[in-house]
Amino acid sequence: MTAPGPPGERRLYRICDAMHLLSMSRSVIYEQIRAGRLRSVTQGRTRLIPASAISDYIDLLEREARAA
């Protein structure tokens, strides 16, 4: 388990926040979640993207770019 970050640092993002952070549309975000490329969690009816999942996804994109 990861240690909590400094106070005020967000660790979970709503889909609309992830859209802005990744510069992707809502449909592409959900497509990446369905494909297993972007992890998400649910709290009640809300789907949230952990900050670590966003970092992992960016790392994945960079690895794929280097391999191409």
All heavy atoms as TSV, in Angstrom:
chain	resi	resn	atom	element	x	y	z
A	1	MET	N	N	0.847	-1.171	0.000
A	1	MET	CA	C	0.000	0.000	0.000
A	1	MET	C	C	0.898	1.242	0.000
A	1	MET	O	O	1.916	1.268	0.669
A	1	MET	CB	C	-0.901	-0.018	1.228
A	1	MET	CG	C	-1.797	1.201	1.313
A	1	MET	SD	S	-2.861	1.177	2.736
A	1	MET	CE	C	-4.215	0.258	2.068
A	2	THR	N	N	0.514	2.254	-0.750
A	2	THR	CA	C	1.319	3.465	-0.821
A	2	THR	C	C	0.974	4.403	0.328
A	2	THR	O	O	-0.156	4.428	0.811
A	2	THR	CB	C	1.090	4.204	-2.154
A	2	THR	OG1	O	-0.283	4.538	-2.245
A	2	THR	CG2	C	1.485	3.346	-3.335
A	3	ALA	N	N	1.974	5.146	0.754
A	3	ALA	CA	C	1.764	6.115	1.827
A	3	ALA	C	C	0.990	7.308	1.292
A	3	ALA	O	O	1.130	7.668	0.123
A	3	ALA	CB	C	3.114	6.562	2.374
A	4	PRO	N	N	0.167	7.920	2.121
A	4	PRO	CA	C	-0.572	9.093	1.652
A	4	PRO	C	C	0.378	10.227	1.301
A	4	PRO	O	O	1.431	10.377	1.916
A	4	PRO	CB	C	-1.472	9.465	2.831
A	4	PRO	CG	C	-1.048	8.622	3.977
A	4	PRO	CD	C	-0.144	7.556	3.473
A	5	GLY	N	N	0.001	11.004	0.306
A	5	GLY	CA	C	0.809	12.144	-0.108
A	5	GLY	C	C	0.593	13.320	0.828
A	5	GLY	O	O	-0.111	13.215	1.829
A	6	PRO	N	N	1.211	14.437	0.505
A	6	PRO	CA	C	1.038	15.620	1.347
A	6	PRO	C	C	-0.430	16.058	1.379
A	6	PRO	O	O	-1.171	15.800	0.432
A	6	PRO	CB	C	1.891	16.686	0.651
A	6	PRO	CG	C	2.561	16.038	-0.485
A	6	PRO	CD	C	2.051	14.649	-0.626
A	7	PRO	N	N	-0.838	16.699	2.460
A	7	PRO	CA	C	-2.228	17.171	2.539
A	7	PRO	C	C	-2.562	18.061	1.353
A	7	PRO	O	O	-1.764	18.876	0.922
A	7	PRO	CB	C	-2.260	17.973	3.843
A	7	PRO	CG	C	-1.100	17.477	4.626
A	7	PRO	CD	C	-0.077	17.031	3.624
A	8	GLY	N	N	-3.741	17.877	0.809
A	8	GLY	CA	C	-4.170	18.679	-0.328
A	8	GLY	C	C	-3.817	18.071	-1.674
A	8	GLY	O	O	-4.343	18.486	-2.685
A	9	GLU	N	N	-2.951	17.086	-1.701
A	9	GLU	CA	C	-2.603	16.426	-2.964
A	9	GLU	C	C	-3.693	15.412	-3.296
A	9	GLU	O	O	-4.015	14.546	-2.491
A	9	GLU	CB	C	-1.258	15.714	-2.847
A	9	GLU	CG	C	-0.815	15.059	-4.124
A	9	GLU	CD	C	0.549	14.394	-3.979
A	9	GLU	OE1	O	1.442	15.024	-3.418
A	9	GLU	OE2	O	0.671	13.237	-4.413
A	10	ARG	N	N	-4.256	15.526	-4.473
A	10	ARG	CA	C	-5.353	14.630	-4.860
A	10	ARG	C	C	-4.810	13.259	-5.212
A	10	ARG	O	O	-3.788	13.130	-5.882
A	10	ARG	CB	C	-6.094	15.211	-6.053
A	10	ARG	CG	C	-6.868	16.454	-5.654
A	10	ARG	CD	C	-7.601	17.046	-6.798
A	10	ARG	NE	N	-8.669	16.145	-7.227
A	10	ARG	CZ	C	-9.482	16.428	-8.217
A	10	ARG	NH1	N	-9.364	17.552	-8.875
A	10	ARG	NH2	N	-10.427	15.588	-8.561
A	11	ARG	N	N	-5.509	12.241	-4.789
A	11	ARG	CA	C	-5.111	10.874	-5.104
A	11	ARG	C	C	-6.139	10.176	-5.972
A	11	ARG	O	O	-5.851	9.137	-6.551
A	11	ARG	CB	C	-4.894	10.102	-3.809
A	11	ARG	CG	C	-3.743	10.751	-3.016
A	11	ARG	CD	C	-3.283	9.960	-1.851
A	11	ARG	NE	N	-2.862	8.640	-2.247
A	11	ARG	CZ	C	-2.959	7.591	-1.441
A	11	ARG	NH1	N	-3.450	7.716	-0.237
A	11	ARG	NH2	N	-2.563	6.401	-1.853
A	12	LEU	N	N	-7.348	10.750	-6.067
A	12	LEU	CA	C	-8.403	10.204	-6.909
A	12	LEU	C	C	-8.983	11.327	-7.758
A	12	LEU	O	O	-9.204	12.434	-7.268
A	12	LEU	CB	C	-9.520	9.587	-6.051
A	12	LEU	CG	C	-9.158	8.326	-5.280
A	12	LEU	CD1	C	-10.273	7.983	-4.310
A	12	LEU	CD2	C	-8.883	7.176	-6.222
A	13	TYR	N	N	-9.222	11.008	-9.027
A	13	TYR	CA	C	-9.766	11.993	-9.960
A	13	TYR	C	C	-11.055	11.472	-10.574
A	13	TYR	O	O	-11.146	10.297	-10.928
A	13	TYR	CB	C	-8.760	12.265	-11.089
A	13	TYR	CG	C	-7.517	12.949	-10.606
A	13	TYR	CD1	C	-6.410	12.210	-10.203
A	13	TYR	CD2	C	-7.441	14.327	-10.544
A	13	TYR	CE1	C	-5.266	12.841	-9.754
A	13	TYR	CE2	C	-6.299	14.968	-10.095
A	13	TYR	CZ	C	-5.216	14.215	-9.699
A	13	TYR	OH	O	-4.087	14.835	-9.250
A	14	ARG	N	N	-12.030	12.344	-10.710
A	14	ARG	CA	C	-13.242	12.002	-11.448
A	14	ARG	C	C	-12.891	11.893	-12.925
A	14	ARG	O	O	-11.847	12.375	-13.366
A	14	ARG	CB	C	-14.309	13.075	-11.242
A	14	ARG	CG	C	-14.834	13.118	-9.826
A	14	ARG	CD	C	-15.920	14.177	-9.701
A	14	ARG	NE	N	-16.432	14.208	-8.351
A	14	ARG	CZ	C	-17.481	13.500	-7.940
A	14	ARG	NH1	N	-18.135	12.730	-8.780
A	14	ARG	NH2	N	-17.888	13.578	-6.692
A	15	ILE	N	N	-13.760	11.275	-13.694
A	15	ILE	CA	C	-13.521	11.085	-15.119
A	15	ILE	C	C	-13.272	12.420	-15.808
A	15	ILE	O	O	-12.338	12.553	-16.610
A	15	ILE	CB	C	-14.702	10.339	-15.782
A	15	ILE	CG1	C	-14.825	8.916	-15.237
A	15	ILE	CG2	C	-14.555	10.324	-17.304
A	15	ILE	CD1	C	-13.653	8.002	-15.524
A	16	CYS	N	N	-14.064	13.438	-15.481
A	16	CYS	CA	C	-13.892	14.740	-16.143
A	16	CYS	C	C	-12.524	15.345	-15.824
A	16	CYS	O	O	-11.917	16.003	-16.682
A	16	CYS	CB	C	-15.023	15.695	-15.794
A	16	CYS	SG	S	-15.174	16.050	-14.037
A	17	ASP	N	N	-12.006	15.117	-14.621
A	17	ASP	CA	C	-10.669	15.610	-14.277
A	17	ASP	C	C	-9.595	14.846	-15.046
A	17	ASP	O	O	-8.628	15.432	-15.536
A	17	ASP	CB	C	-10.417	15.474	-12.775
A	17	ASP	CG	C	-11.391	16.286	-11.939
A	17	ASP	OD1	O	-11.775	17.386	-12.389
A	17	ASP	OD2	O	-11.763	15.820	-10.849
A	18	ALA	N	N	-9.767	13.530	-15.156
A	18	ALA	CA	C	-8.816	12.713	-15.920
A	18	ALA	C	C	-8.826	13.107	-17.391
A	18	ALA	O	O	-7.782	13.092	-18.046
A	18	ALA	CB	C	-9.150	11.229	-15.761
A	19	MET	N	N	-9.995	13.481	-17.897
A	19	MET	CA	C	-10.089	13.932	-19.288
A	19	MET	C	C	-9.177	15.133	-19.512
A	19	MET	O	O	-8.450	15.184	-20.504
A	19	MET	CB	C	-11.535	14.329	-19.614
A	19	MET	CG	C	-12.491	13.180	-19.727
A	19	MET	SD	S	-14.226	13.713	-19.785
A	19	MET	CE	C	-14.217	14.925	-21.082
A	20	HIS	N	N	-9.204	16.078	-18.598
A	20	HIS	CA	C	-8.384	17.278	-18.721
A	20	HIS	C	C	-6.900	16.953	-18.535
A	20	HIS	O	O	-6.052	17.450	-19.284
A	20	HIS	CB	C	-8.815	18.343	-17.730
A	20	HIS	CG	C	-10.176	18.882	-18.017
A	20	HIS	ND1	N	-10.453	19.689	-19.093
A	20	HIS	CD2	C	-11.350	18.703	-17.382
A	20	HIS	CE1	C	-11.736	19.994	-19.101
A	20	HIS	NE2	N	-12.309	19.400	-18.076
A	21	LEU	N	N	-6.584	16.109	-17.547
A	21	LEU	CA	C	-5.190	15.761	-17.276
A	21	LEU	C	C	-4.546	15.030	-18.456
A	21	LEU	O	O	-3.370	15.243	-18.758
A	21	LEU	CB	C	-5.088	14.890	-16.023
A	21	LEU	CG	C	-5.305	15.590	-14.696
A	21	LEU	CD1	C	-5.430	14.565	-13.579
A	21	LEU	CD2	C	-4.167	16.552	-14.406
A	22	LEU	N	N	-5.311	14.157	-19.105
A	22	LEU	CA	C	-4.769	13.336	-20.194
A	22	LEU	C	C	-5.086	13.892	-21.584
A	22	LEU	O	O	-4.660	13.311	-22.577
A	22	LEU	CB	C	-5.305	11.904	-20.072
A	22	LEU	CG	C	-4.842	11.145	-18.824
A	22	LEU	CD1	C	-5.614	9.848	-18.673
A	22	LEU	CD2	C	-3.345	10.900	-18.876
A	23	SER	N	N	-5.834	14.976	-21.630
A	23	SER	CA	C	-6.243	15.579	-22.917
A	23	SER	C	C	-6.935	14.552	-23.807
A	23	SER	O	O	-6.586	14.372	-24.976
A	23	SER	CB	C	-5.038	16.176	-23.641
A	23	SER	OG	O	-4.444	17.188	-22.865
A	24	MET	N	N	-7.899	13.855	-23.226
A	24	MET	CA	C	-8.651	12.830	-23.937
A	24	MET	C	C	-10.143	13.067	-23.748
A	24	MET	O	O	-10.559	13.667	-22.758
A	24	MET	CB	C	-8.313	11.435	-23.410
A	24	MET	CG	C	-6.909	11.006	-23.637
A	24	MET	SD	S	-6.686	9.389	-22.901
A	24	MET	CE	C	-5.221	8.880	-23.736
A	25	SER	N	N	-10.925	12.560	-24.680
A	25	SER	CA	C	-12.377	12.669	-24.562
A	25	SER	C	C	-12.895	11.628	-23.569
A	25	SER	O	O	-12.209	10.658	-23.230
A	25	SER	CB	C	-13.036	12.450	-25.925
A	25	SER	OG	O	-12.877	11.106	-26.323
A	26	ARG	N	N	-14.122	11.835	-23.121
A	26	ARG	CA	C	-14.765	10.902	-22.193
A	26	ARG	C	C	-14.820	9.487	-22.792
A	26	ARG	O	O	-14.525	8.503	-22.118
A	26	ARG	CB	C	-16.177	11.392	-21.872
A	26	ARG	CG	C	-16.967	10.470	-20.964
A	26	ARG	CD	C	-18.351	11.036	-20.675
A	26	ARG	NE	N	-18.290	12.335	-20.050
A	26	ARG	CZ	C	-18.170	12.533	-18.736
A	26	ARG	NH1	N	-18.117	11.501	-17.927
A	26	ARG	NH2	N	-18.110	13.749	-18.241
A	27	SER	N	N	-15.174	9.399	-24.067
A	27	SER	CA	C	-15.298	8.070	-24.682
A	27	SER	C	C	-13.946	7.364	-24.754
A	27	SER	O	O	-13.870	6.150	-24.547
A	27	SER	CB	C	-15.938	8.168	-26.066
A	27	SER	OG	O	-15.152	8.958	-26.924
A	28	VAL	N	N	-12.880	8.097	-25.002
A	28	VAL	CA	C	-11.546	7.477	-25.058
A	28	VAL	C	C	-11.119	7.025	-23.661
A	28	VAL	O	O	-10.543	5.939	-23.508
A	28	VAL	CB	C	-10.510	8.433	-25.681
A	28	VAL	CG1	C	-9.100	7.886	-25.547
A	28	VAL	CG2	C	-10.846	8.682	-27.148
A	29	ILE	N	N	-11.414	7.824	-22.649
A	29	ILE	CA	C	-11.096	7.421	-21.267
A	29	ILE	C	C	-11.779	6.098	-20.942
A	29	ILE	O	O	-11.148	5.149	-20.466
A	29	ILE	CB	C	-11.520	8.513	-20.254
A	29	ILE	CG1	C	-10.695	9.780	-20.428
A	29	ILE	CG2	C	-11.451	7.987	-18.818
A	29	ILE	CD1	C	-9.287	9.721	-19.921
A	30	TYR	N	N	-13.082	6.005	-21.218
A	30	TYR	CA	C	-13.814	4.767	-20.931
A	30	TYR	C	C	-13.318	3.608	-21.789
A	30	TYR	O	O	-13.277	2.462	-21.330
A	30	TYR	CB	C	-15.322	4.972	-21.089
A	30	TYR	CG	C	-15.944	5.622	-19.881
A	30	TYR	CD1	C	-16.385	6.934	-19.920
A	30	TYR	CD2	C	-16.083	4.919	-18.683
A	30	TYR	CE1	C	-16.951	7.538	-18.810
A	30	TYR	CE2	C	-16.646	5.510	-17.568
A	30	TYR	CZ	C	-17.073	6.814	-17.629
A	30	TYR	OH	O	-17.620	7.405	-16.516
A	31	GLU	N	N	-12.931	3.880	-23.010
A	31	GLU	CA	C	-12.374	2.843	-23.881
A	31	GLU	C	C	-11.080	2.285	-23.283
A	31	GLU	O	O	-10.865	1.069	-23.271
A	31	GLU	CB	C	-12.106	3.465	-25.254
A	31	GLU	CG	C	-11.673	2.504	-26.319
A	31	GLU	CD	C	-11.507	3.243	-27.641
A	31	GLU	OE1	O	-12.493	3.835	-28.117
A	31	GLU	OE2	O	-10.382	3.234	-28.166
A	32	GLN	N	N	-10.229	3.160	-22.764
A	32	GLN	CA	C	-8.971	2.726	-22.150
A	32	GLN	C	C	-9.221	1.945	-20.865
A	32	GLN	O	O	-8.518	0.981	-20.569
A	32	GLN	CB	C	-8.062	3.933	-21.885
A	32	GLN	CG	C	-7.612	4.658	-23.138
A	32	GLN	CD	C	-6.921	3.745	-24.117
A	32	GLN	OE1	O	-5.905	3.130	-23.788
A	32	GLN	NE2	N	-7.463	3.639	-25.316
A	33	ILE	N	N	-10.237	2.335	-20.112
A	33	ILE	CA	C	-10.612	1.593	-18.905
A	33	ILE	C	C	-11.091	0.194	-19.282
A	33	ILE	O	O	-10.657	-0.810	-18.703
A	33	ILE	CB	C	-11.694	2.350	-18.103
A	33	ILE	CG1	C	-11.105	3.631	-17.507
A	33	ILE	CG2	C	-12.294	1.461	-17.016
A	33	ILE	CD1	C	-12.133	4.578	-16.916
A	34	ARG	N	N	-11.983	0.099	-20.297
A	34	ARG	CA	C	-12.500	-1.214	-20.731
A	34	ARG	C	C	-11.375	-2.105	-21.254
A	34	ARG	O	O	-11.404	-3.318	-21.055
A	34	ARG	CB	C	-13.562	-1.043	-21.808
A	34	ARG	CG	C	-14.930	-0.706	-21.278
A	34	ARG	CD	C	-15.999	-0.798	-22.353
A	34	ARG	NE	N	-15.803	0.154	-23.435
A	34	ARG	CZ	C	-16.174	1.423	-23.422
A	34	ARG	NH1	N	-16.782	1.906	-22.354
A	34	ARG	NH2	N	-15.959	2.208	-24.444
A	35	ALA	N	N	-10.389	-1.508	-21.911
A	35	ALA	CA	C	-9.273	-2.280	-22.463
A	35	ALA	C	C	-8.269	-2.692	-21.387
A	35	ALA	O	O	-7.345	-3.461	-21.661
A	35	ALA	CB	C	-8.561	-1.463	-23.541
A	36	GLY	N	N	-8.427	-2.179	-20.158
A	36	GLY	CA	C	-7.512	-2.527	-19.075
A	36	GLY	C	C	-6.218	-1.720	-19.091
A	36	GLY	O	O	-5.281	-2.046	-18.382
A	37	ARG	N	N	-6.181	-0.672	-19.902
A	37	ARG	CA	C	-4.971	0.149	-20.003
A	37	ARG	C	C	-4.954	1.277	-18.974
A	37	ARG	O	O	-3.901	1.801	-18.655
A	37	ARG	CB	C	-4.865	0.733	-21.404
A	37	ARG	CG	C	-4.604	-0.341	-22.459
A	37	ARG	CD	C	-4.759	0.172	-23.861
A	37	ARG	NE	N	-3.999	1.366	-24.149
A	37	ARG	CZ	C	-2.751	1.395	-24.643
A	37	ARG	NH1	N	-2.140	0.268	-24.900
A	37	ARG	NH2	N	-2.161	2.536	-24.898
A	38	LEU	N	N	-6.121	1.644	-18.448
A	38	LEU	CA	C	-6.244	2.692	-17.442
A	38	LEU	C	C	-7.086	2.137	-16.302
A	38	LEU	O	O	-8.241	1.753	-16.501
A	38	LEU	CB	C	-6.906	3.941	-18.052
A	38	LEU	CG	C	-7.124	5.137	-17.133
A	38	LEU	CD1	C	-5.801	5.657	-16.590
A	38	LEU	CD2	C	-7.857	6.240	-17.879
A	39	ARG	N	N	-6.484	2.044	-15.129
A	39	ARG	CA	C	-7.193	1.489	-13.971
A	39	ARG	C	C	-8.176	2.501	-13.399
A	39	ARG	O	O	-7.945	3.700	-13.471
A	39	ARG	CB	C	-6.201	1.102	-12.872
A	39	ARG	CG	C	-5.358	-0.097	-13.208
A	39	ARG	CD	C	-4.381	-0.460	-12.094
A	39	ARG	NE	N	-3.306	0.537	-12.004
A	39	ARG	CZ	C	-3.141	1.390	-10.996
A	39	ARG	NH1	N	-3.942	1.365	-9.965
A	39	ARG	NH2	N	-2.152	2.257	-10.995
A	40	SER	N	N	-9.242	1.986	-12.816
A	40	SER	CA	C	-10.209	2.845	-12.146
A	40	SER	C	C	-10.803	2.094	-10.968
A	40	SER	O	O	-10.679	0.873	-10.858
A	40	SER	CB	C	-11.312	3.269	-13.111
A	40	SER	OG	O	-12.111	2.163	-13.461
A	41	VAL	N	N	-11.423	2.848	-10.083
A	41	VAL	CA	C	-12.125	2.277	-8.934
A	41	VAL	C	C	-13.513	2.925	-8.887
A	41	VAL	O	O	-13.739	3.950	-9.514
A	41	VAL	CB	C	-11.371	2.542	-7.608
A	41	VAL	CG1	C	-10.014	1.879	-7.610
A	41	VAL	CG2	C	-11.227	4.035	-7.344
A	42	THR	N	N	-14.399	2.296	-8.166
A	42	THR	CA	C	-15.717	2.902	-7.984
A	42	THR	C	C	-15.967	3.120	-6.501
A	42	THR	O	O	-15.545	2.320	-5.656
A	42	THR	CB	C	-16.849	2.034	-8.569
A	42	THR	OG1	O	-16.768	0.731	-8.005
A	42	THR	CG2	C	-16.761	1.947	-10.071
A	43	GLN	N	N	-16.627	4.217	-6.209
A	43	GLN	CA	C	-17.083	4.530	-4.858
A	43	GLN	C	C	-18.559	4.854	-5.006
A	43	GLN	O	O	-18.914	5.891	-5.560
A	43	GLN	CB	C	-16.319	5.723	-4.287
A	43	GLN	CG	C	-16.820	6.187	-2.939
A	43	GLN	CD	C	-16.710	5.099	-1.885
A	43	GLN	OE1	O	-15.705	4.419	-1.777
A	43	GLN	NE2	N	-17.771	4.917	-1.121
A	44	GLY	N	N	-19.393	3.913	-4.594
A	44	GLY	CA	C	-20.822	4.065	-4.849
A	44	GLY	C	C	-21.048	3.995	-6.354
A	44	GLY	O	O	-20.644	3.048	-7.004
A	45	ARG	N	N	-21.650	5.044	-6.918
A	45	ARG	CA	C	-21.892	5.078	-8.365
A	45	ARG	C	C	-20.842	5.888	-9.105
A	45	ARG	O	O	-20.932	6.054	-10.321
A	45	ARG	CB	C	-23.276	5.680	-8.617
A	45	ARG	CG	C	-24.390	4.778	-8.123
A	45	ARG	CD	C	-25.744	5.388	-8.269
A	45	ARG	NE	N	-25.925	6.070	-9.533
A	45	ARG	CZ	C	-26.969	6.800	-9.852
A	45	ARG	NH1	N	-27.939	6.931	-8.974
A	45	ARG	NH2	N	-27.064	7.381	-11.006
A	46	THR	N	N	-19.863	6.403	-8.386
A	46	THR	CA	C	-18.849	7.266	-8.991
A	46	THR	C	C	-17.619	6.468	-9.387
A	46	THR	O	O	-17.058	5.724	-8.581
A	46	THR	CB	C	-18.428	8.374	-7.993
A	46	THR	OG1	O	-19.587	9.084	-7.574
A	46	THR	CG2	C	-17.437	9.323	-8.622
A	47	ARG	N	N	-17.203	6.612	-10.630
A	47	ARG	CA	C	-15.961	5.983	-11.099
A	47	ARG	C	C	-14.842	6.994	-10.919
A	47	ARG	O	O	-14.952	8.145	-11.328
A	47	ARG	CB	C	-16.074	5.569	-12.560
A	47	ARG	CG	C	-14.810	4.864	-13.039
A	47	ARG	CD	C	-15.028	4.070	-14.291
A	47	ARG	NE	N	-16.034	3.033	-14.163
A	47	ARG	CZ	C	-15.810	1.807	-13.681
A	47	ARG	NH1	N	-14.620	1.477	-13.256
A	47	ARG	NH2	N	-16.770	0.936	-13.632
A	48	LEU	N	N	-13.760	6.548	-10.297
A	48	LEU	CA	C	-12.625	7.410	-10.008
A	48	LEU	C	C	-11.340	6.800	-10.567
A	48	LEU	O	O	-11.195	5.576	-10.614
A	48	LEU	CB	C	-12.476	7.606	-8.494
A	48	LEU	CG	C	-13.686	8.218	-7.788
A	48	LEU	CD1	C	-13.586	8.013	-6.286
A	48	LEU	CD2	C	-13.790	9.692	-8.128
A	49	ILE	N	N	-10.425	7.669	-10.962
A	49	ILE	CA	C	-9.139	7.237	-11.485
A	49	ILE	C	C	-8.080	7.600	-10.448
A	49	ILE	O	O	-7.889	8.784	-10.141
A	49	ILE	CB	C	-8.804	7.952	-12.820
A	49	ILE	CG1	C	-9.953	7.871	-13.810
A	49	ILE	CG2	C	-7.505	7.412	-13.397
A	49	ILE	CD1	C	-10.283	6.498	-14.300
A	50	PRO	N	N	-7.364	6.608	-9.901
A	50	PRO	CA	C	-6.295	6.923	-8.955
A	50	PRO	C	C	-5.159	7.684	-9.652
A	50	PRO	O	O	-4.874	7.448	-10.827
A	50	PRO	CB	C	-5.807	5.552	-8.491
A	50	PRO	CG	C	-6.910	4.609	-8.818
A	50	PRO	CD	C	-7.592	5.173	-10.031
A	51	ALA	N	N	-4.531	8.589	-8.909
A	51	ALA	CA	C	-3.406	9.353	-9.463
A	51	ALA	C	C	-2.311	8.402	-9.948
A	51	ALA	O	O	-1.695	8.633	-10.985
A	51	ALA	CB	C	-2.862	10.323	-8.414
A	52	SER	N	N	-2.100	7.302	-9.234
A	52	SER	CA	C	-1.072	6.339	-9.642
A	52	SER	C	C	-1.434	5.686	-10.981
A	52	SER	O	O	-0.549	5.375	-11.778
A	52	SER	CB	C	-0.888	5.267	-8.571
A	52	SER	OG	O	-2.094	4.545	-8.373
A	53	ALA	N	N	-2.729	5.497	-11.243
A	53	ALA	CA	C	-3.159	4.913	-12.513
A	53	ALA	C	C	-2.888	5.870	-13.665
A	53	ALA	O	O	-2.523	5.434	-14.766
A	53	ALA	CB	C	-4.636	4.553	-12.464
A	54	ILE	N	N	-3.032	7.169	-13.419
A	54	ILE	CA	C	-2.735	8.157	-14.463
A	54	ILE	C	C	-1.247	8.140	-14.764
A	54	ILE	O	O	-0.842	8.114	-15.929
A	54	ILE	CB	C	-3.232	9.553	-14.037
A	54	ILE	CG1	C	-4.763	9.557	-14.007
A	54	ILE	CG2	C	-2.693	10.637	-14.972
A	54	ILE	CD1	C	-5.385	10.792	-13.441
A	55	SER	N	N	-0.415	8.089	-13.730
A	55	SER	CA	C	1.045	8.010	-13.933
A	55	SER	C	C	1.430	6.733	-14.676
A	55	SER	O	O	2.248	6.762	-15.593
A	55	SER	CB	C	1.769	8.056	-12.589
A	55	SER	OG	O	1.572	9.292	-11.967
A	56	ASP	N	N	0.823	5.614	-14.274
A	56	ASP	CA	C	1.109	4.338	-14.945
A	56	ASP	C	C	0.703	4.382	-16.413
A	56	ASP	O	O	1.408	3.851	-17.276
A	56	ASP	CB	C	0.377	3.182	-14.252
A	56	ASP	CG	C	0.914	2.894	-12.861
A	56	ASP	OD1	O	2.016	3.381	-12.526
A	56	ASP	OD2	O	0.217	2.188	-12.108
A	57	TYR	N	N	-0.420	5.009	-16.707
A	57	TYR	CA	C	-0.900	5.100	-18.082
A	57	TYR	C	C	0.052	5.948	-18.929
A	57	TYR	O	O	0.382	5.579	-20.062
A	57	TYR	CB	C	-2.317	5.678	-18.118
A	57	TYR	CG	C	-2.876	5.759	-19.507
A	57	TYR	CD1	C	-3.275	4.610	-20.188
A	57	TYR	CD2	C	-3.002	6.974	-20.158
A	57	TYR	CE1	C	-3.775	4.671	-21.468
A	57	TYR	CE2	C	-3.510	7.051	-21.439
A	57	TYR	CZ	C	-3.887	5.900	-22.091
A	57	TYR	OH	O	-4.377	5.971	-23.378
A	58	ILE	N	N	0.526	7.045	-18.378
A	58	ILE	CA	C	1.485	7.888	-19.097
A	58	ILE	C	C	2.779	7.113	-19.342
A	58	ILE	O	O	3.346	7.167	-20.446
A	58	ILE	CB	C	1.739	9.201	-18.322
A	58	ILE	CG1	C	0.467	10.052	-18.329
A	58	ILE	CG2	C	2.919	9.969	-18.916
A	58	ILE	CD1	C	0.510	11.231	-17.383
A	59	ASP	N	N	3.236	6.361	-18.338
A	59	ASP	CA	C	4.431	5.517	-18.521
A	59	ASP	C	C	4.221	4.497	-19.629
A	59	ASP	O	O	5.120	4.249	-20.440
A	59	ASP	CB	C	4.791	4.803	-17.214
A	59	ASP	CG	C	5.290	5.745	-16.135
A	59	ASP	OD1	O	5.685	6.889	-16.461
A	59	ASP	OD2	O	5.268	5.339	-14.960
A	60	LEU	N	N	3.030	3.900	-19.680
A	60	LEU	CA	C	2.701	2.936	-20.726
A	60	LEU	C	C	2.780	3.588	-22.107
A	60	LEU	O	O	3.372	3.023	-23.034
A	60	LEU	CB	C	1.300	2.366	-20.499
A	60	LEU	CG	C	0.719	1.487	-21.606
A	60	LEU	CD1	C	1.512	0.195	-21.732
A	60	LEU	CD2	C	-0.743	1.207	-21.355
A	61	LEU	N	N	2.220	4.782	-22.237
A	61	LEU	CA	C	2.271	5.485	-23.515
A	61	LEU	C	C	3.707	5.794	-23.929
A	61	LEU	O	O	4.066	5.660	-25.107
A	61	LEU	CB	C	1.454	6.776	-23.441
A	61	LEU	CG	C	-0.053	6.618	-23.263
A	61	LEU	CD1	C	-0.697	7.984	-23.101
A	61	LEU	CD2	C	-0.667	5.850	-24.416
A	62	GLU	N	N	4.536	6.179	-22.965
A	62	GLU	CA	C	5.943	6.480	-23.272
A	62	GLU	C	C	6.685	5.217	-23.692
A	62	GLU	O	O	7.476	5.253	-24.642
A	62	GLU	CB	C	6.615	7.118	-22.064
A	62	GLU	CG	C	6.132	8.535	-21.812
A	62	GLU	CD	C	6.704	9.138	-20.539
A	62	GLU	OE1	O	7.198	8.403	-19.677
A	62	GLU	OE2	O	6.647	10.379	-20.431
A	63	ARG	N	N	6.427	4.095	-23.026
A	63	ARG	CA	C	7.070	2.811	-23.417
A	63	ARG	C	C	6.651	2.420	-24.832
A	63	ARG	O	O	7.482	1.970	-25.621
A	63	ARG	CB	C	6.707	1.715	-22.419
A	63	ARG	CG	C	7.458	1.789	-21.124
A	63	ARG	CD	C	7.330	0.504	-20.310
A	63	ARG	NE	N	5.950	0.060	-20.109
A	63	ARG	CZ	C	5.170	0.459	-19.106
A	63	ARG	NH1	N	5.616	1.320	-18.215
A	63	ARG	NH2	N	3.944	-0.015	-19.000
A	64	GLU	N	N	5.368	2.570	-25.123
A	64	GLU	CA	C	4.883	2.222	-26.459
A	64	GLU	C	C	5.497	3.136	-27.529
A	64	GLU	O	O	5.815	2.673	-28.622
A	64	GLU	CB	C	3.360	2.324	-26.516
A	64	GLU	CG	C	2.679	1.221	-25.735
A	64	GLU	CD	C	1.164	1.361	-25.698
A	64	GLU	OE1	O	0.623	2.398	-26.107
A	64	GLU	OE2	O	0.521	0.395	-25.263
A	65	ALA	N	N	5.695	4.400	-27.200
A	65	ALA	CA	C	6.291	5.330	-28.150
A	65	ALA	C	C	7.755	4.959	-28.423
A	65	ALA	O	O	8.221	5.064	-29.559
A	65	ALA	CB	C	6.188	6.759	-27.633
A	66	ARG	N	N	8.473	4.552	-27.385
A	66	ARG	CA	C	9.878	4.154	-27.573
A	66	ARG	C	C	9.988	2.865	-28.381
A	66	ARG	O	O	10.932	2.696	-29.139
A	66	ARG	CB	C	10.553	3.962	-26.209
A	66	ARG	CG	C	10.930	5.262	-25.548
A	66	ARG	CD	C	11.848	5.013	-24.358
A	66	ARG	NE	N	11.237	4.210	-23.328
A	66	ARG	CZ	C	10.581	4.676	-22.275
A	66	ARG	NH1	N	10.437	5.970	-22.121
A	66	ARG	NH2	N	10.076	3.856	-21.374
A	67	ALA	N	N	9.016	1.960	-28.197
A	67	ALA	CA	C	9.060	0.667	-28.889
A	67	ALA	C	C	8.688	0.797	-30.362
A	67	ALA	O	O	9.047	-0.059	-31.170
A	67	ALA	CB	C	8.116	-0.317	-28.212
A	68	ALA	N	N	7.992	1.857	-30.712
A	68	ALA	CA	C	7.522	2.017	-32.110
A	68	ALA	C	C	8.621	2.474	-33.027
A	68	ALA	O	O	9.622	2.927	-32.787
A	68	ALA	CB	C	6.377	3.018	-32.145
